[in-house]
Amino acid sequence: MSRPTGFRKRIGTSAIVAIVSGALILVPLLQRPVLAQQSWAPPPAGQPAPGYYAPPPVDAGRASAEGVQDADADINGTLWFFAGCLIGVIGIAIAYFAEPSPPPARLMGKSAEYVAIYTGAYKTEGKSVQGRHAIYGCLVGTAVGVAIYIILVVLVLKSASTTTTVQ
């Protein structure tokens, strides 16, 4: 009885190659079950297709808070105080119409949504700070003007009463 050793060797080698090849194909699929569960149906609205990554969502609250905080730090309140004090109501109008813009260096590398939220919050808070300080300046300027006017009126009345008593 002769044994067909060459044939058995080839079948054994082919079976081992098939098992190893199958394992090499299946192991990556088992590591990523999303690929094994794909369907031909389109993804629901608002969700990215499986295997694709959506950009990270923008934290609108953080972008807005940073815009407000930076506007508070950047706006020169003293300038707007003296504008309101010296120019009065016109200074207040200028403060509310002058639109501050954030420095472009702060927006480098940010998403468009972040830039829009940050810029909107910065401009809104900047106008608020400018207007508030201009109003304070206008009130102080008005108070100083009224005080000077009262002092002048009192001095004029005193000098008028002293000149009439001298005669």
Secondary structure, DSSP 8 states (H G I E B T S, - for coil): ----HHHHHHHHHHHHHHHHHHHHHHHHHHH-HHHHT--SS---TTS--TT--------HHHHHHHHHHHHHHHS-HHHHHHHHHHHTHHHHHHHHHS-----GGGGTT--HHHHHHHHHHHHHHHHHHHHHHHHHHHHHHHHHHHHHHHHHHHHHHHHHHHHHHH-
